[in-house]
Amino acid sequence: MSAVFDVLRHVTTATITTMLLQKGIRRCWLNGPKPLQPYGTRLIGPAFTLRFVPSREDLATPESWAKPISTRGAIEEMPEGCIAVGDAMGIQTAGIFGDILTARMMKRNVTALVTDGVVRDKAGVIASRLPVWCSGVAAPASVNGLTFVGWQEPIGCGGCAIFPGDIIVVDEDGAVVIPQNLLDFVAHEGAEHELYESWVVSEVEKGVKLPGLYPANDEAKARYAAWRKQRD
């Protein structure tokens, strides 16, 4: 899978959504998660899912953090290289993770955290160096608005269905999910699409009009094929 990931690192999340659209998948960009700070790199990893439900006062307590089913327990199950994806139902008033938890995730070589909710301890989270895509920051802890109920089961995050092991890609445009069975298609067709768009940009810079160029008509396809052959 690492070879496919190497190809995918050169494919933007914008292009990924276009490739998935060709397969009829429209809900692949997670609505909400944005980079907590500029990271300047594209990250990829299999999804490790985290599920929260609305807060219930007898369960969502500080004491719950010491139970086997807890965010602390989930972190110890995260495999190296995964991207943790938290279904926080878009709740903006309770930070699901803070600096100590993200520091532990870094020690476990987790690639990133993605959530449609928010985090707390922003300065500490940034200092932990764990890349985070979230919808904001809030001071209150998760139990103020959420109950953590488990990990590695299907979730909804940012309007998208996420299954454990789905491929998550994050960059400055946000986060997208790729179904496992479409990974090869998205990576290789996406890389070709990126190459074509780079040629289109060079044509636009020469003053070529967009109609017939983007999308390409037969004449543009022929010129691109000749350019690509010369490039190779």
C-alpha angles and dihedrals in degrees: 000000000000091000091055090047089054089057092044093054088073094053118087122226087243091059091044090058089051092051092049090048087062087061092049096257112134101160103069104106111084111232109222110021114107129164111278087219134353109288099174094212139085115239129200134187146137114276119257102192127218121191128206128178129191116297117273112191098222092052106030099071135127087252089063090069089074095052123103090246098060140111087260091056091047093054091056089057096051112113122224113274097020125131111227111223117196122201100208094158090240092289108167101187103064125056109223096200135021138189099287093051094047090048089056090048089054090052088053090051095243109170100219148326121243124185140157086219131065140267131224133217091044096182091049093045090053090047090053087063093223107142108238131193110190141141096250148304132287132175100220119089123250094261090065089074111000144053117212110222109169154312141248098035130110113285140175116237125174091347094307131110110238122192123191108269096024110136117255121199122188132186139141091299092058135255132321133186124220119197109238094241091057098049097101093046094049094046099048100033089043092054090051090048090052090052092050091050091051088056090048090054090053090050092049089051087056090055099258113157119243099233106094091010103067104051093022126239121206093274093052091046090054092050091048091050090052091048091048093049091051090047093051 
